[in-house]
């Protein structure tokens, strides 16, 4: 209800003062940090490159919103926490957002963005991945000695009767099964798949394409495939052996493996019972599962703790000691799982609610694109700072969600950021990294 002053929002009194409000503050934005994301984007040239390679079938004489501005609007929106296209019906009128997209008028509506997404096809997905690869290669000043490719799959619950939505017994729901590939913290592949397939399906083909492309750039680079037991497929190992690719992949526990490691596991249990602490012992043996073409080296972590035995098995063609392979090389893949969570929880990669398959693939890639921008912000602008290892959600909350008053005229756009913003110096320092 509106009172006599025309203010419709009423709050409890504080110190005898009435608290009233309304949404008539004028050009005020809660997303001042989007201009920092824009500066990162300009520095690495991500959306500009995407706009150069992605097809745009629209009539050039009738285009109001350029492909680059639509890309910026969509990727920046995900980075700032806006997962729904309907959010852009209001954001398109925000002067800060218009400035970030290089425009002086309203940005694209949710209908415009929706039509654009639903025009996507296989070609767009392929070209988007090519740009992801170009960004990765361009991030190196010198040829790397070794690259570790982390493969992982995750469930992406469906929202309705989408194309290729199937029930998956492992996850107990109708879902997609996207495949992700990271190298360190950088995203290389974000590939949507139906869930009625083997979890390792297409991983071999993706690995072969990546190895070929990486060796074209750096012929001497050493490549390591790292994955959990869901990717334990002997034909992929045989291909790796023939093409000089290392692998360190989990092996699912079975009776034969338990028998081969029984003596080591018994030692771990005896030491635990003697001292009461968790005990880890490491060993190795030659192992050939029934369908495998030959024996391969399997390392075992025999662990016993207060909850009982906890063995783990890895198959590898690397020569290092078992403990080093497990604790130094393999356990580090847990960080990759955090990057996948960031895609889903903070950048809404599971918002694959379009009916069409390729529109959903494009949405998955949009989340990946937003991750590329924020990862570059963290890697290039926040190195050595308190946010150098921050999660995506933390970066958004602490650095990007900045209250901003905006004044725009024919000569300039003036931004007054909140005087109470806690990370003012860090914001200045980060912005300075992307000039030059």
MOPE-V475497 format. One record per helix or strand of 3 or more residues. SS is the DSSP state (2 for helix, 1 for strand). FROM is the first residue (numbers start at 1). TO is the last residue. If there is no record, write none. Layout:
SS	FROM	TO
SS	FROM	TO
//
This chain:
1	9	14
1	17	21
2	34	44
2	46	53
2	60	62
2	67	79
2	85	91
2	95	100
2	110	118
2	122	138
1	146	153
1	166	168
1	173	176
1	179	183
1	186	191
2	203	217
1	222	227
2	229	231
2	234	242
1	246	250
2	255	260
2	262	275
1	279	287
1	296	305
1	312	316
2	322	346
2	357	381
2	392	400
1	404	408
1	413	417
2	424	433
//
